Structures are given as C-alpha cells and as structure tokens.
Amino acid sequence: MFFFNSHLGQIWSGISLAMDLLWRMGYAFGISLLTAWVIAPWIIKYLKRRKWEQVFRDQKEVRDLAQLHSAKARTPTMGGIIIVIATMSGTIFLVHWNFQVIVTLCTYLAVMFMGFIDDLAKVRAQNTRGIPGRMKLLIQFGLTLVIGGILYFNPDLYERYCVLPIPFSGYSLSITPFIFFIIFLFCVLAGTSNAVNLTDGLDGLVTSCAMPVIFFLGIVSFITGNGTLATLCQCPYIAGNGELGILCASLLGALIVFLWHNGYPASIFMGDTGSLSLGILIGMVAFLTNHPFHLMIGGGIFVLEALSDIIQVFSYKFRHQRRIFKMAPLHHHFELLGVHETKITRRFGIISGLLSLLSIVGLWHFWG
Amino acid sequence: MFFFNSHLGQIWSGISLAMDLLWRMGYAFGISLLTAWVIAPWIIKYLKRRKWEQVFRDQKEVRDLAQLHSAKARTPTMGGIIIVIATMSGTIFLVHWNFQVIVTLCTYLAVMFMGFIDDLAKVRAQNTRGIPGRMKLLIQFGLTLVIGGILYFNPDLYERYCVLPIPFSGYSLSITPFIFFIIFLFCVLAGTSNAVNLTDGLDGLVTSCAMPVIFFLGIVSFITGNGTLATLCQCPYIAGNGELGILCASLLGALIVFLWHNGYPASIFMGDTGSLSLGILIGMVAFLTNHPFHLMIGGGIFVLEALSDIIQVFSYKFRHQRRIFKMAPLHHHFELLGVHETKITRRFGIISGLLSLLSIVGLWHFWG
C-alpha cells in the first residue's frame, strides 16, 4: 500500500512530472514525424540521383533468392539518414540533457557513422562486402569499453546498472566483477546492433518489428524515470531515464514515416546506416533503463533471427554441411518456402507486437 | 487540483478499480487471441470446403479493377465469424454484465446475422447483390429505434447520452429533442456500419484501419468508466463503461489474428458478416462512451471512404456524369492510379493510427 505510506504532495508531484514528460514525448513524436515527412521525399530523390543504390548478392551466392528479390534492384539505400535526422530533430528541442541521453546519442551517431562508411564502401565497390565483420565488432567492442569505463568511474551509476531485474520472477541478477559486466554489455550492444542488421532483409521488416520494441522501451523509460510510477510497479528508479522516453518517442515518429516509404514495394532501404544504429540504440536504452532481460522477450524476433543464423552456421560446420533452414536468417527460410514477402513482414510484425506487450506486462514486479 | 479536494481512499479505490479492469482487459485480449488462433485455420478450411467464396464484380461493371483483383478469386468469405466467436469468447468470461454491454452485444449479433444472410445470398446466387441496400438501412433504422427507445425510457441514461463533448474545445453539444437524438443515433450507427463495409475492399484494409480505432475506443471506455480517471481528464463519467473496454480488448485480440490471415495475399475475407457488425460495434461503443465526435477524427479513414463515395455519386449525377475519383471508394482510386495494394493498406493503416492518437489527445478536456 505505497499510496498510504507517502505524502499526497509526493504523489501529486510524481503525477505532474509524468504529465510534463508525456507532453514533451508527444511534441517530440510530432516534430520528428513532421521532419521525417518533409525530408523523406527529398532524401530519397537525392539518393536516387547520386545512384547510391542497394547492391544485392548474385545468383551464385544466394540461388533462388536473387530471383525473388530481382525487383528490388535500383532501390536507393542509406535511408537510415532520414531516421537519424528526424530522431535528432525531435530530441534536441525537447530533451533535458543528462548523462543517459548524451551517452546514448553519442553511441547512436558513432554507429550511424560506421554504418554510413560501410554502405558507402559497398556502393562504391559495387559489392556486398563493405567494412569487414571483424572490424565492425572491434569498433563495437571499443564503444563498449568506453561506455563501461564511464560507468565504472561513476560508482553510484555503476551500482545501479549491475543489478538487472529478471522478467516474471521478482528476482534480480547482479553482474558483479567488472569483467563480466563488460562482457555482458558487449553482448547486449553488439547483439542488438547485429541482430537488427541481420533482420534487415525484407521490405519494411526491421521497421515493423522495431516499432513495438521502441514503444515498449518508451514505456520502460517512462516508468523507471518516474519515482511514483517506479514505486507502483516495483521497478528500479533511475533519475533522468524519462528523457530516454523522449528519444524513443522521436524514434517512433521517424520510423512510422520510414515505414510509409520502406514498406513493400520499398522506395528506399535503411541500409547499415539505419539498421546498425537503430539496433545499438535499442540496446543502449534497454541497458540504461536496466531492462535488457526484458528486451530479450520484447525483441524476440531479433533474437530469433540472430539465433537462426548462428544455428545454421554451426549446423553447416559441424554436421557435414547439412543445413537446418533453407536459408538463414529466418525470414529467407520462409521466403524460400513460398510465403509472400509481405505476409512474412506482417506476421513478424504481429509477433513482435505481442512479445513487446508481454514484456510490458513483465515490467510489473509483483510477479513471483 | 482534483487530487487535493478528494480523499486519499477515493483515489486509491479508483486506482485499484482501474487495475482490476486492466487485468480483465488483458485476460480478455489473451483469451480472444488464443481462441481466434485456434479456430481460424479450421474455419478457413470449412469455408473453403463449402465453397463459400467471395463473388467479385466483373469486367463490365468495374473495368480495370476486375483484372487487378483477379488473383483474389476463390478466396473464402464470411471470415467475420472468426472475429465474432473470438470476441464473444473473450468477453463472456470476463465482463461484468450491465446495460451497455448487453445492448452492444445484442446489436452486434443482430447485425452480424444480417451480414451473414447477405453473404449467404451473394454466395448462393453467385452475384454481388445480396440483401438490397434499402432493406439493410431499414433494419439499421429499426435497431436505432429500439436502442433509442430503451434509452428514452431510462431518463438518467438518456440525459447523459444527449450531451456530447466536442474534441479540442472544452464544450459539449446537447442533442435535445428526441427526434434529433434518434436521427443522430441513426447517423452514427448506420454511418459507421456502412462506412466500414465500404472500406472493406482490399486485403487487410478494414482490419488495419479498425485496430487503432478499437484501441482508441478501449481507452475511452477505460477513462469514462472510471471515476478517478474521468475526473482527471475532465471527461464525462458513466458508470459501467469500463466493461465496454473488455469488449474492445477482446475485439482487438480477434482482429490481430484475423489480420494474420487476412493480410495480402489474403487467405480469407471478413465479408459483410464481419464488416457490418464491426462497424456497428464501433459506432455503439463510441456512442455509449459519449464520444461519437471523437470517433469522427479517430475513424477518419472510414469517414473519408464514405465521403469519397458520396461525392462521386453526386458528381456523377449532377455534373453530367463526370467523375472526381477514378473510382470510389477512395482506395480503388489509388489502386487505379497504380499504387500497390499493400502500400495503400499500410498507408491507410498508418493514417488511421495517427488519427486515433490525435483523438486520444482530444479526450483531454482541458483544451479550449
């Protein structure tokens, strides 16, 4: 009975803080949506004129898939720029700058830059290699070290981020030696970033799967950043997390417009510029709001896509070149089974929505 | 400062009532979702075996459209049965029966029955006539009279439902002479029912446009049915409206599964069984929660579709057979302009989502 133990004034101030944040989230959403709406056609035209178009793997490499995707040739890539610009414009005007927001945005922009170089290398060389995978992982590891280091030298922050609630259990897991903490952080950041990148293989697939996840993360930020709500839900309270909600709201606005153009038949792809940065943003927000384990449920589609890829590689290596899926990641498997591309996208999106809902329910720590 | 004027106990009881309702809504959503998931494949198979398939207008009647839609032949119709069964199963176990729920469900089932007869007539005669339009309107008018009459003889209910808040204004409109009340009620019920029916022309179009509207109506029911929340938002409070939220949650669960099968390329259509009943349910809930004017924003897509049809007819009649749209309703216009079907559905769905969000914002009566 939290309500009877606290002062009325405290509850009221909690509620008015929540209302203030809600309004700012609404405005951020609106500004980002409008910005994206205005700039998207311009950027698409510009990318087309520069001939920065997606390069596809050929018949030799991917067999039937090359034919299935033949209609996608000459579609401009690097549309992630739209998402980044819109998200930034929604955020900078309404956010109260604090540690969480600055770290998240710096990581976001750094990874976006890496993705941009990657896309550019692919477009210039007209092949699908880009920056080597090891190099990307190394950069992501460097970022992890920097973020982990900053946290380590702020003991009160570090203390909070080591203790992670487990969904539907009421228990928390403590990740104590610093080395484990760094490894875990790397798994979260590199995991989300690369899983989202892997998922980006069909028109609108990443966008429709990411939108519910961002919505879920917005709610997590909203609750963990508000003392009253966090107490009500028995969530950890981390001051300033509400501002990450502004980021999520902006991103959601940008993604809605992006889906408008990116849906089948796509007029633009987000490229690595969009997918790597979107992924790491999801990972960062989940980590800074202390709910990466909930993300494993909510972002289940991304987890499945990454797992299917890993399983396929292991099966190929250790089971005498036998495959489990017709092709990895998962969405190509269904595509080769003859399911229409839009149907896969829609169904993955629906599953992502239901999983995000489930992880929102799991926020409530009365369980267990 | 509502919070300082009321007793702590009152706030607490308001919050715990809201939590109880939220849980029941969640369970209703889950039960409906699971029911639909289980029965959908069976019903689709059954309808296919009985050859109850959608009949399309031919080349003579609709020219190019017939060719565009040629791939849709042999798709079973009357899938609305899945929605109705799932919605009912989610509702009956969790709802606390009261006036609003009983009236809504009776109307829902009556209209579903009418739609079913209509579909059956079309399938049997293998043409697209079915029950004549005038007959349908007459039945809808009869229903309106019954509902209006019941309300008229319950003065305290009637008083409430005559006063309708206008979005974004802070004012309310009073519809006082009974004859105006009946005409207005008829416009709302027949309007929504037929507008949703008109919109049902592309794979998944009604489903994706209706889902945000149902979500919006669920929130309206939740707020207007809870004393604390209604006071906070300065909404009218109508005891028992929360139970309509259970209905909305069930319907949402059913629609998600229906979209799974109904999305392009559709394995099933909802037919008039689904669309007429879905429409009247939307109208009933909007009316019983006292927010039909908000529905005109939230259900803007349905309004536009109906308007485009009316404008086209008038233009054809009074402007020497000239047309404004290539074809009415609106979605066929875009289709004939060469926009891909899935793109129209997705974009209409996005617009519907944004409009529903706007009308949720408009619920807050501090405006004006």
Interface residues (C-beta under 8 A of the other chain):
Chain A: M1 F3 F4 L8 I11 W12 I15 G26 L33 G204 I256 L259 W260 G263 Y264 P265 H340 T342 K343 R346 R347 I350 G353 L354 V361
Chain B: M1 F3 F4 L8 I11 W12 I15 G26 L33 G204 I256 L259 W260 G263 Y264 P265 H340 T342 K343 R346 R347 I350 G353 L354 V361
